[in-house]
Amino acid sequence: PPPPKPPQKPVSFSLHGTTWEDPYSWMADLQDRVAMRHMDVYMEQEEKYTEAVMASLGADRLQLKLQSEMAARMASDLCTPPVRWGPWLYYRRVEEGKQYPVLCRRSAELNEEFVSYSAPSAGFDFNAGRRIEQKLLDYNREAERFGGYAYEELSEVSPDHRYLSYTMFDKDKDSFTLSVRDLWSGSLYDKPQVDRVSNLAWAMDGKALLYVVTNHHRRPYKVFCSMIGSKKDDVLILEESNENVFVSIRNTKDFRFVTLNLFSDTCSKVYLVNAANPLSGMTLIWEGEPQAHCIVEHHQGYLYLFTDATRAGVPVDSHYLLRRAVENSSSSAWENVIIEEPGTSIEDVDFCHTHLVLILREGKTFRICSVNLPLPRDGAAVHLMTLNPSFLSLPKHVCQITPGPNYDYYSSTMRFIISSPVC
């Protein structure tokens, strides 16, 4: 079959005395709804063309052959490093002869060295004569549910470790479908099973799940609350009708609150929802300029905002940390926490119950330090060194540091990912 041809809409551009026409510049305008509809039609034509060409070449047999060859070269005990959260170690491993991994967990008491990169032993402990592993989700079976293809975008275990909410790509619907599984029984709940889900956040200690739904143009615009195990319809918490506004949600690490983030070309807003009562309404806690990056965390009655928003209308070169009391209803009550030092920037932060961890950059040098929590509560910003920070020894030539999967708010151990061209 002949390949599809996208619509051409020539537009002239000039730069440095040179003029040229770009017939496909319309594809870059994500805000043009008509253009995006044309793009959707064209992409569907491309997919059908690809399937037709591959079928005419007998590619199914070739794909199976390549899959078998690649699977044969993979280690049979391939496993991700186990991550501790509460009493459990969570990890994914690939079973021999299977295409997709299995999400598993085991009691942390059986393996205290949970930071080890060695694959945990699986299945059955012959010495103790008992099972030592719980299979939570077999992605090979999920592939059977979704037409032979298993691609997960979101995966969130409830704070009580009872449920798993996750989204899998449904090729027929061209969207991600939300499912909730009971980890005690292994059964799948009838609801919520929703299409076009982009965000998840747990509430009520795992009894309720908040999720964001996108429209047909993939704009996140609705937030629902579903009571797990209830037959009642999910409750609409927020519907954003402005086509230029995008909605996202996230839990604070202690699961006390859920933040609703609204971003557009004109402003950014953050609302706070009490996770213990998610249907009690939401409170505006911060408002800034468009596209500002911001993350909100909670610690012992205080909200912490990590952002790169302008200050008094003046752009800033790096992120900074603000704080305000939860009960203070004013969105302008944020106060600075740490005084910026010349030549030093805060690249990222992470919280646990007892410490605040900061990733710093001094010129081209990265550093990690921790300070005890709670911070002084007199309202005055302080220099970092007055907080008696503890610095972690790092390898030389570190060019990037990012926080790892630190889910456990009450753990005193954190993981970080370090990138270096020589390590």
C-alpha positions as CSV (number, residue, x, y, z in Angstrom):
1,P,0.0,0.0,0.0
2,P,1.1,3.6,-0.6
3,P,2.3,5.4,2.5
4,P,0.0,8.1,3.9
5,K,0.9,11.7,3.3
6,P,0.3,14.3,6.0
7,P,-1.4,17.6,5.1
8,Q,0.9,20.4,3.9
9,K,0.4,24.0,5.1
10,P,3.5,25.9,3.9
11,V,4.6,28.7,6.2
12,S,7.5,31.0,5.4
13,F,10.3,31.6,7.9
14,S,13.3,34.0,7.7
15,L,16.5,34.0,9.6
16,H,19.9,35.5,9.0
17,G,18.9,36.6,5.5
18,T,17.6,33.2,4.5
19,T,14.0,32.4,3.8
20,W,12.4,29.0,3.6
21,E,9.1,27.3,3.7
22,D,8.1,24.6,6.2
23,P,5.0,22.7,5.1
24,Y,4.7,20.8,8.4
25,S,5.2,23.5,11.0
26,W,1.5,23.1,11.9
27,M,2.4,19.9,13.7
28,A,4.2,21.8,16.4
29,D,1.1,23.9,17.4
30,L,-0.2,21.7,20.2
31,Q,-2.8,24.3,21.2
32,D,-4.4,24.3,17.7
33,R,-7.3,21.8,18.2
34,V,-8.0,21.6,14.4
35,A,-4.3,20.8,13.7
36,M,-4.2,18.2,16.4
37,R,-7.3,16.5,15.0
38,H,-5.5,16.3,11.6
39,M,-2.5,15.0,13.4
40,D,-4.6,12.2,15.1
41,V,-6.0,11.2,11.7
42,Y,-2.6,11.1,10.1
43,M,-1.1,9.0,13.0
44,E,-3.9,6.5,12.7
45,Q,-3.2,6.2,8.9
46,E,0.5,5.7,9.7
47,E,-0.3,2.9,12.2
48,K,-2.6,1.1,9.7
49,Y,0.1,1.5,7.0
50,T,2.8,0.0,9.3
51,E,0.5,-2.9,10.2
52,A,-0.3,-3.6,6.5
53,V,3.3,-3.5,5.4
54,M,4.5,-5.7,8.3
55,A,1.7,-8.2,7.6
56,S,2.6,-8.3,3.9
57,L,6.2,-9.2,4.8
58,G,5.2,-11.9,7.2
59,A,6.8,-9.9,10.0
60,D,4.9,-11.7,12.7
61,R,7.2,-14.7,12.4
62,L,10.2,-12.4,12.3
63,Q,9.0,-10.6,15.4
64,L,8.5,-13.9,17.3
65,K,12.0,-15.1,16.2
66,L,13.7,-11.8,17.4
67,Q,11.8,-12.0,20.6
68,S,12.9,-15.5,21.3
69,E,16.5,-14.7,20.4
70,M,16.6,-11.6,22.7
71,A,14.9,-13.6,25.6
72,A,17.5,-16.3,25.3
73,R,20.3,-13.8,25.8
74,M,18.7,-12.3,28.9
75,A,19.7,-13.5,32.4
76,S,17.0,-15.7,33.8
77,D,17.3,-14.1,37.2
78,L,17.0,-10.5,35.9
79,C,15.6,-8.4,38.7
80,T,15.4,-4.7,39.8
81,P,17.0,-3.7,43.0
82,P,14.5,-4.2,45.8
83,V,13.0,-1.1,47.3
84,R,11.9,-1.0,50.9
85,W,8.6,0.6,51.9
86,G,7.4,-0.1,55.4
87,P,7.5,-3.9,56.2
88,W,8.0,-4.9,52.5
89,L,10.6,-5.1,49.8
90,Y,9.1,-4.4,46.4
91,Y,10.9,-5.4,43.1
92,R,10.3,-6.6,39.6
93,R,11.8,-9.7,38.2
94,V,11.7,-11.6,34.9
95,E,10.8,-15.3,35.1
96,E,12.6,-17.7,32.7
97,G,10.9,-17.9,29.3
98,K,8.6,-15.0,30.0
99,Q,8.4,-11.8,28.0
100,Y,7.3,-9.4,30.7
101,P,8.3,-9.0,34.4
102,V,6.4,-9.8,37.5
103,L,5.9,-7.3,40.3
104,C,6.7,-8.9,43.6
105,R,7.2,-8.2,47.3
106,R,8.6,-10.0,50.3
107,S,8.9,-9.3,54.0
108,A,11.8,-7.0,54.7
109,E,12.6,-9.2,57.8
110,L,13.8,-11.9,55.4
111,N,16.4,-9.6,53.8
112,E,17.7,-6.7,55.8
113,E,20.4,-5.9,53.2
114,F,17.7,-4.4,51.0
115,V,20.1,-1.9,49.3
116,S,21.8,-4.9,47.7
117,Y,21.7,-5.1,43.9
118,S,21.7,-8.9,43.9
119,A,18.4,-10.4,42.9
120,P,16.4,-11.6,45.9
121,S,15.7,-15.4,45.9
122,A,12.3,-16.1,44.7
123,G,9.3,-18.3,45.3
124,F,9.9,-20.9,48.1
125,D,12.3,-21.1,51.0
126,F,13.3,-24.8,51.2
127,N,15.0,-24.4,54.5
128,A,12.0,-22.8,56.3
129,G,9.5,-24.7,54.1
130,R,7.3,-21.7,53.3
131,R,6.7,-19.1,50.6
132,I,8.8,-16.1,50.8
133,E,7.5,-14.1,48.0
134,Q,4.1,-12.6,47.0
135,K,3.4,-12.0,43.3
136,L,1.4,-8.8,43.0
137,L,1.0,-8.3,39.3
138,D,2.1,-10.6,36.4
139,Y,2.5,-8.3,33.4
140,N,2.4,-11.4,31.1
141,R,-1.2,-11.9,32.2
142,E,-1.8,-8.2,31.7
143,A,-0.6,-8.5,28.2
144,E,-3.3,-11.1,27.6
145,R,-5.9,-8.6,28.9
146,F,-4.7,-5.9,26.6
147,G,-4.2,-7.7,23.3
148,G,-0.7,-9.1,23.8
149,Y,1.0,-5.9,24.8
150,A,1.9,-4.8,28.3
151,Y,3.0,-1.2,28.9
152,E,2.5,0.3,32.3
153,E,2.6,4.1,32.9
154,L,1.5,4.5,36.5
155,S,1.7,2.1,39.5
156,E,0.8,3.2,43.0
157,V,0.6,0.9,46.1
158,S,-1.8,2.2,48.7
159,P,-0.3,3.5,52.0
160,D,-1.7,0.4,53.9
161,H,-0.1,-1.9,51.3
162,R,-3.5,-3.4,50.6
163,Y,-4.2,-2.3,47.0
164,L,-2.3,-1.6,43.8
165,S,-3.6,1.0,41.4
166,Y,-2.0,1.0,37.9
167,T,-2.6,2.0,34.3
168,M,-2.0,-0.2,31.3
169,F,-1.9,1.0,27.7
170,D,-4.9,-0.3,25.7
171,K,-3.9,-0.2,22.0
172,D,-7.5,-0.6,20.8
173,K,-8.5,2.5,22.8
174,D,-5.2,4.3,22.3
175,S,-5.2,5.3,26.0
176,F,-4.2,4.1,29.5
177,T,-6.8,2.2,31.4
178,L,-6.9,2.3,35.2
179,S,-7.3,-0.8,37.3
180,V,-7.2,-1.5,41.0
181,R,-6.1,-4.9,42.4
182,D,-6.6,-6.3,45.9
183,L,-3.1,-7.5,47.0
184,W,-4.5,-9.8,49.7
185,S,-6.7,-11.8,47.4
186,G,-5.2,-11.0,44.0
187,S,-8.7,-10.1,42.6
188,L,-9.4,-7.2,40.3
189,Y,-12.0,-4.7,41.3
190,D,-14.9,-3.9,39.0
191,K,-14.4,-0.2,39.6
192,P,-12.7,2.0,39.0
193,Q,-11.8,0.8,35.5
194,V,-11.4,4.0,33.6
195,D,-9.8,5.0,30.3
196,R,-7.6,8.0,29.6
197,V,-6.1,8.3,33.2
198,S,-3.0,10.4,33.6
199,N,-2.5,10.7,37.4
200,L,-3.2,8.8,40.6
201,A,-3.2,9.7,44.3
202,W,-4.3,7.7,47.3
203,A,-6.5,9.1,50.2
204,M,-8.1,7.9,53.4
205,D,-5.2,5.5,54.1
206,G,-6.0,3.5,51.0
207,K,-9.8,3.5,51.2
208,A,-10.1,6.1,48.4
209,L,-8.3,6.8,45.1
210,L,-8.1,10.1,43.3
211,Y,-7.4,10.0,39.6
212,V,-7.2,12.5,36.7
213,V,-8.9,11.9,33.4
214,T,-7.9,13.5,30.0
215,N,-10.2,14.6,27.3
216,H,-9.9,13.3,23.7
217,H,-7.1,15.8,23.0
218,R,-5.2,14.3,25.9
219,R,-5.6,17.4,28.2
220,P,-5.9,16.4,31.9
221,Y,-9.0,18.2,33.0
222,K,-11.1,16.1,35.5
223,V,-10.3,14.8,39.0
224,F,-12.5,12.0,40.4
225,C,-12.6,10.3,43.8
226,S,-13.4,6.6,43.9
227,M,-14.2,4.7,47.2
228,I,-12.5,1.3,46.9
229,G,-15.0,-1.6,47.1
230,S,-18.0,0.8,46.9
231,K,-20.6,0.4,44.2
232,K,-21.4,4.1,44.3
233,D,-20.4,6.3,41.3
234,D,-17.1,8.0,41.6
235,V,-17.3,11.6,42.7
236,L,-16.2,14.5,40.5
237,I,-13.9,16.7,42.6
238,L,-12.7,19.1,39.9
239,E,-13.5,19.8,36.2
240,E,-11.4,22.4,34.4
241,S,-13.2,23.8,31.3
242,N,-10.5,26.1,30.2
243,E,-8.8,24.4,27.2
244,N,-5.4,26.0,28.2
245,V,-5.3,24.6,31.7
246,F,-3.7,21.2,32.6
247,V,-4.4,19.4,35.8
248,S,-2.2,17.0,37.8
249,I,-2.3,15.5,41.3
250,R,0.2,14.0,43.8
251,N,0.4,12.8,47.4
252,T,2.7,14.4,49.9
253,K,5.1,11.7,51.1
254,D,3.3,11.3,54.5
255,F,0.0,10.8,52.6
256,R,-1.6,13.5,54.8
257,F,-2.5,15.6,51.8
258,V,-3.1,15.6,48.0
259,T,-2.1,18.5,45.9
260,L,-4.0,19.5,42.8
261,N,-1.8,21.4,40.4
262,L,-3.3,23.6,37.6
263,F,-0.9,24.9,35.0
264,S,-1.6,27.1,32.0
265,D,0.0,29.7,29.8
266,T,-1.2,32.5,32.1
267,C,-0.7,31.1,35.7
268,S,0.1,28.2,37.9
269,K,-2.1,27.2,40.9
270,V,-1.8,24.6,43.7
271,Y,-4.7,23.5,45.7
272,L,-4.6,21.3,48.9
273,V,-6.9,18.4,49.7
274,N,-7.1,16.8,53.1
275,A,-6.4,13.1,52.3
276,A,-8.4,12.0,55.4
277,N,-11.5,13.6,53.9
278,P,-11.0,14.1,50.2
279,L,-14.6,15.2,49.6
280,S,-14.4,18.1,52.0
281,G,-13.2,20.6,49.4
282,M,-9.8,22.1,48.4
283,T,-7.9,25.2,49.4
284,L,-5.8,27.4,47.2
285,I,-2.3,27.5,48.8
286,W,-0.1,28.9,46.0
287,E,-0.4,30.9,42.8
288,G,2.4,31.9,40.5
289,E,3.4,32.6,36.9
290,P,2.9,30.2,34.1
291,Q,5.0,27.0,33.7
292,A,6.6,27.5,37.2
293,H,7.9,24.2,38.7
294,C,6.6,23.5,42.2
295,I,6.4,20.5,44.5
296,V,4.6,20.6,47.9
297,E,5.5,18.4,50.9
298,H,4.2,18.3,54.4
299,H,6.1,17.8,57.7
300,Q,4.6,18.2,61.2
301,G,2.0,20.9,60.5
302,Y,4.1,22.8,57.9
303,L,3.9,22.8,54.1
304,Y,7.1,23.1,52.2
305,L,7.2,24.5,48.6
306,F,10.1,23.8,46.3
307,T,9.9,26.1,43.3
308,D,11.7,28.2,40.7
309,A,8.9,30.8,40.5
310,T,9.8,34.5,40.2
311,R,10.1,36.5,43.4
312,A,8.2,39.7,43.4
313,G,8.1,39.6,39.6
314,V,11.9,39.1,39.4
315,P,13.1,35.9,37.6
316,V,15.4,33.6,39.6
317,D,18.3,31.4,38.4
318,S,17.6,28.4,40.6
319,H,15.0,26.7,42.9
320,Y,14.4,27.7,46.5
321,L,12.4,26.4,49.5
322,L,9.5,28.1,51.1
323,R,7.4,27.2,54.2
324,R,4.0,28.0,55.7
325,A,1.8,26.6,58.5
326,V,-1.0,24.4,57.2
327,E,-3.6,26.3,59.2
328,N,-2.6,29.6,57.7
329,S,-5.3,30.1,55.0
330,S,-3.5,32.9,53.2
331,S,-1.8,31.9,49.9
332,S,0.7,34.7,50.4
333,A,1.9,33.4,53.8
334,W,4.9,31.6,52.4
335,E,8.3,32.4,54.0
336,N,11.8,31.7,52.9
337,V,13.6,28.8,54.7
338,I,17.2,28.9,53.6
339,I,19.2,32.0,52.6
340,E,20.8,31.5,49.2
341,E,24.5,31.5,49.2
342,P,26.4,33.1,46.3
343,G,27.5,30.4,43.8
344,T,25.4,27.7,45.4
345,S,22.0,26.5,44.1
346,I,19.5,23.9,45.5
347,E,19.0,21.4,42.7
348,D,16.5,19.2,44.4
349,V,15.1,18.2,47.8
350,D,13.7,15.1,49.5
351,F,11.9,14.6,52.8
352,C,11.6,11.9,55.4
353,H,10.2,11.9,58.9
354,T,13.4,13.0,60.6
355,H,15.5,14.8,57.9
356,L,15.5,17.2,54.9
357,V,17.9,16.2,52.2
358,L,19.2,18.8,49.8
359,I,21.1,18.3,46.5
360,L,23.4,21.3,46.0
361,R,25.4,22.5,43.2
362,E,28.5,24.7,43.7
363,G,29.7,25.7,40.2
364,K,30.2,22.3,38.5
365,T,30.4,20.4,41.8
366,F,27.4,18.5,43.2
367,R,26.9,17.8,46.9
368,I,24.3,16.0,49.1
369,C,23.6,17.0,52.7
370,S,20.9,16.4,55.3
371,V,19.6,18.6,58.1
372,N,17.5,17.6,61.1
373,L,13.8,18.2,61.1
374,P,11.9,20.0,62.3
375,L,13.5,23.3,61.2
376,P,13.5,26.3,63.5
377,R,10.0,27.7,63.7
378,D,10.7,31.4,64.5
379,G,9.9,32.3,60.8
380,A,13.3,33.7,59.9
381,A,15.4,32.3,57.0
382,V,18.8,31.0,58.0
383,H,22.0,30.1,56.4
384,L,22.4,26.4,55.6
385,M,25.5,26.0,57.7
386,T,23.7,27.2,60.8
387,L,21.5,24.0,60.5
388,N,24.6,21.8,61.0
389,P,24.2,19.9,57.7
390,S,25.8,16.4,57.3
391,F,27.5,16.1,53.9
392,L,27.7,12.7,52.1
393,S,31.0,11.7,50.6
394,L,30.6,11.4,46.9
395,P,32.8,10.0,44.0
396,K,34.8,12.5,42.0
397,H,33.4,14.0,38.7
398,V,29.7,13.6,39.5
399,C,27.8,15.4,36.8
400,Q,24.2,14.7,38.0
401,I,22.3,13.6,41.1
402,T,18.6,12.8,41.3
403,P,16.5,11.3,44.2
404,G,15.8,7.6,43.8
405,P,12.5,5.8,44.6
406,N,12.2,7.0,48.2
407,Y,8.7,6.0,49.0
408,D,9.0,5.3,52.7
409,Y,8.5,8.6,54.6
410,Y,9.5,7.0,57.9
411,S,12.7,5.4,56.7
412,S,16.1,6.8,57.6
413,T,17.6,5.5,54.4
414,M,17.4,7.2,51.1
415,R,18.6,6.3,47.6
416,F,20.0,8.7,45.0
417,I,21.0,8.2,41.4
418,I,24.5,9.5,40.6
419,S,25.7,10.0,37.0
420,S,29.4,10.3,36.2
421,P,31.4,9.8,33.0
422,V,34.3,8.1,34.9
423,C,32.6,6.1,37.7
